[in-house]
Amino acid sequence: MAFTPFVDDLALVEVLLVLVGAVLAYSGVRVWWAARSGRPDEVRRVLRGTAIPIGIVGATTLVIALWGEMTWPFLTSDGMGGYNIFFFDPMLLCGFVLLAFAVSALLSAKMQYVGVFAMVAGAATIFYGWSGYTANPQFTKEPFDTLLLYSGFGLAGLMALPSSAAVDYYLAKAEAGASAWAVSDSITFTSPARWGSRAVQPLVPPGNKTEDAPTVPAVVTRMPRVLQVLVLVFPVAMALAGIAALWFFGTTLPGHLGNGPGAAP
């Protein structure tokens, strides 16, 4: 009987998912803060900087996923039928999304199109997780933890579309000269005694004040709060997904190393 070596790389996959969650959560918060501070150039710099590590992780994820799709044991006779589908289909989608994000960020392209890709992949990932959780026999000895992992990254994928659309909106407004978060300035009105009726007082540019010219705040245009929330929900979802991946890694690693029970195959 021929011996076929079995390569278990799921622990490495779990670490890659932790990296994805950490990098995207951190960069997402930085994008939100830069946009909130009215710094569109900083938003672009953060996105370009994020493209490098995400591109590396995405390419690695894609290679492993393709290898797993083609080599993972899938015969029903060996009791592992469908594992290549359950574990590596979502991983392949994740790799595609990460590479698409990296290229779009480097080219300063619209991020919402990657968001559409991520939304579809996220919905599919949630469906994979639920199908695996309800399967009989189950695909893993940790079905609930696996469901949390799939649901976490699936939710992050769903949130990627509104978040990326909000960032695109902010950058478009900034390019048009209407910064979504303009820095508060002041406008100086000349003295009522000098100009007569308050209804016809002209504006005097700052720096040309007279001693009796009061200063009042200018009207500041701000992005609606709902869009501020949409920018922030993605890094929050990615942080939760990264925590789920870290928990899953800690739960299954002993079994992968052969030193404990309760491991995903």
C-alpha positions in Angstrom: 0.0 0.0 0.0 1.5 3.3 -1.1 2.2 5.9 1.6 0.9 9.4 0.9 2.5 12.1 3.1 0.0 14.5 4.7 1.0 18.1 5.0 -0.9 20.0 7.7 -0.5 23.8 7.1 -3.6 25.0 8.8 -1.7 26.5 11.7 0.2 28.7 9.3 -3.1 29.7 7.7 -4.4 30.7 11.0 -1.4 32.9 11.7 -1.8 34.6 8.3 -5.4 35.4 9.2 -4.3 36.9 12.5 -1.8 39.1 10.5 -4.6 40.2 8.1 -6.8 41.2 11.0 -4.1 43.1 12.8 -2.7 45.0 9.7 -6.2 46.0 8.3 -7.5 46.9 11.8 -4.5 49.1 12.5 -4.4 50.8 9.1 -8.2 51.2 9.1 -8.1 53.1 12.3 -5.3 55.3 10.9 -7.3 56.0 7.8 -10.3 56.9 9.9 -8.3 59.2 12.1 -6.6 60.9 9.2 -9.9 61.5 7.5 -11.4 62.8 10.7 -8.5 65.2 11.0 -9.0 66.5 7.4 -5.8 65.1 6.0 -6.6 63.3 2.7 -2.9 63.1 1.8 -2.3 61.1 5.0 -5.2 58.8 4.0 -3.5 58.0 0.7 -0.2 57.5 2.4 -1.7 55.0 4.9 -3.4 53.1 2.1 -0.2 52.9 0.0 1.8 51.8 3.0 -0.7 49.1 3.9 -0.6 47.8 0.4 2.9 46.3 0.8 2.3 44.0 3.9 -1.2 43.1 2.7 0.1 42.3 -0.8 2.7 40.0 0.7 0.2 38.2 3.0 -2.3 38.1 0.1 0.1 36.5 -2.3 1.2 33.9 0.3 -2.4 33.2 1.2 -3.3 32.7 -2.5 -0.4 30.3 -3.1 -1.3 28.1 -0.1 -4.9 28.2 -1.0 -4.3 27.1 -4.6 -2.0 24.3 -3.3 -4.6 23.2 -0.8 -7.4 23.2 -3.4 -5.4 20.8 -5.7 -3.6 18.6 -3.2 -5.7 18.3 0.0 -7.2 14.8 0.5 -10.7 14.9 -0.9 -11.7 11.3 -1.4 -14.8 10.1 0.5 -13.0 6.9 1.2 -10.3 8.5 3.4 -13.0 10.3 5.5 -11.8 13.8 4.5 -14.1 14.5 1.5 -14.9 18.2 1.1 -12.1 19.5 3.3 -10.4 21.2 0.4 -13.7 23.0 -0.3 -14.5 23.9 3.3 -11.0 25.2 4.3 -9.5 26.5 1.0 -12.3 28.0 -0.9 -12.8 30.9 1.6 -9.0 31.2 1.8 -8.7 31.5 -1.9 -11.3 34.3 -1.9 -9.4 36.0 0.9 -6.2 36.0 -1.1 -7.9 37.5 -4.2 -9.4 40.3 -2.1 -6.1 41.1 -0.4 -4.3 41.3 -3.7 -7.0 43.4 -5.2 -6.8 45.8 -2.2 -3.0 46.0 -2.5 -3.0 46.8 -6.2 -5.8 49.4 -5.8 -4.1 51.1 -2.9 -0.8 51.3 -4.8 -2.5 52.8 -7.8 -4.8 55.1 -5.8 -7.8 53.5 -7.5 -11.3 53.6 -6.1 -11.5 51.2 -3.1 -15.2 50.6 -3.3 -14.8 48.1 -6.2 -12.6 46.1 -3.9 -15.3 46.5 -1.4 -17.8 44.9 -3.7 -15.4 42.0 -4.1 -14.9 41.7 -0.4 -18.7 41.9 0.3 -19.4 39.0 -2.0 -16.5 37.0 -0.5 -17.6 37.8 3.0 -21.2 36.6 2.4 -19.8 33.4 0.9 -17.5 32.9 3.8 -20.3 33.2 6.3 -22.3 30.7 4.3 -19.3 28.3 4.3 -19.0 28.7 8.0 -22.6 28.0 8.7 -22.7 25.0 6.3 -19.6 23.5 8.1 -21.2 24.1 11.5 -24.4 22.3 10.5 -22.8 19.6 8.5 -23.1 16.0 9.7 -20.5 14.7 10.2 -18.9 18.0 11.1 -15.7 19.2 9.4 -13.9 20.2 12.6 -13.7 19.2 16.2 -14.2 22.9 17.1 -17.3 23.7 15.1 -18.4 26.7 17.1 -14.9 28.3 17.1 -14.7 27.7 13.4 -18.1 29.4 12.9 -16.8 32.4 14.8 -13.7 32.6 12.7 -15.7 32.4 9.4 -18.3 34.8 10.6 -15.8 37.3 11.8 -14.0 37.6 8.5 -17.3 37.3 6.6 -18.7 40.3 8.6 -15.5 42.3 7.9 -16.0 41.5 4.2 -19.6 42.8 4.3 -18.4 46.0 6.1 -15.7 46.6 3.5 -18.1 48.0 0.9 -19.8 50.8 2.9 -16.4 51.7 4.6 -14.5 51.8 1.3 -17.3 53.9 -0.4 -17.2 56.4 2.5 -13.4 56.7 2.1 -13.8 57.2 -1.7 -16.4 59.9 -1.0 -14.1 61.7 1.4 -11.1 61.6 -1.0 -13.3 62.8 -3.9 -14.5 65.7 -1.8 -11.0 66.6 -0.8 -9.8 66.6 -4.4 -12.7 68.9 -5.3 -11.5 71.4 -2.7 -14.2 70.7 -0.2 -12.5 68.9 2.5 -14.9 66.7 4.5 -13.3 67.8 7.7 -12.1 71.3 7.2 -10.0 72.9 10.0 -12.0 75.5 11.9 -11.1 79.1 11.0 -12.5 82.4 11.9 -14.2 85.2 10.0 -13.8 88.8 11.1 -16.7 91.3 11.0 -16.0 95.0 11.0 -17.4 97.3 13.7 -21.1 98.0 13.5 -20.4 101.7 14.3 -18.2 102.0 11.2 -20.4 100.1 8.8 -23.9 100.9 10.0 -26.5 98.2 9.9 -25.4 94.6 10.8 -27.4 93.3 7.9 -24.9 94.9 5.4 -21.6 94.3 7.2 -18.9 93.2 4.8 -16.3 90.5 5.7 -12.8 91.5 6.4 -10.1 88.9 5.8 -8.1 87.7 8.9 -5.0 89.8 9.3 -6.7 93.0 8.4 -8.6 93.4 11.6 -9.5 96.7 13.2 -9.4 97.1 16.9 -13.1 97.1 17.2 -13.7 94.2 14.8 -15.1 91.1 16.6 -14.2 87.6 15.4 -16.8 84.9 15.0 -16.3 81.2 14.1 -16.7 80.3 10.4 -19.2 77.7 9.3 -17.4 74.3 9.0 -18.6 71.7 6.6 -18.3 68.2 8.1 -19.0 64.7 6.8 -22.2 63.3 8.2 -21.7 61.3 11.3 -23.2 58.2 9.7 -20.3 58.2 7.2 -17.8 58.6 10.0 -19.2 55.5 11.5 -19.0 53.6 8.2 -15.3 54.4 7.9 -14.7 53.0 11.4 -16.9 49.9 11.3 -14.5 48.1 9.0 -11.4 48.2 11.3 -13.6 47.3 14.2 -14.9 44.2 12.3 -11.3 43.3 11.3 -10.1 43.6 14.9 -12.9 41.2 15.9 -12.0 38.8 13.1 -8.3 38.9 14.1 -9.2 38.1 17.7 -11.4 35.2 16.4 -8.4 33.9 14.4 -6.1 34.3 17.3 -8.5 32.3 19.5 -8.9 29.7 16.9 -5.1 29.4 16.6 -4.7 28.9 20.3 -7.5 26.3 20.4 -6.2 24.2 17.5 -2.4 24.5 17.7 -1.9 21.8 20.3 -3.7 19.3 18.1 -1.8 20.3 15.0 1.5 19.7 16.9 0.2 16.4 18.2 0.3 17.5 21.9 -3.3 17.8 22.7 -6.9 17.0 21.8 -9.4 19.2 20.1 -7.9 20.2 16.8 -9.4 21.1 13.5 -8.3 18.5 10.9 
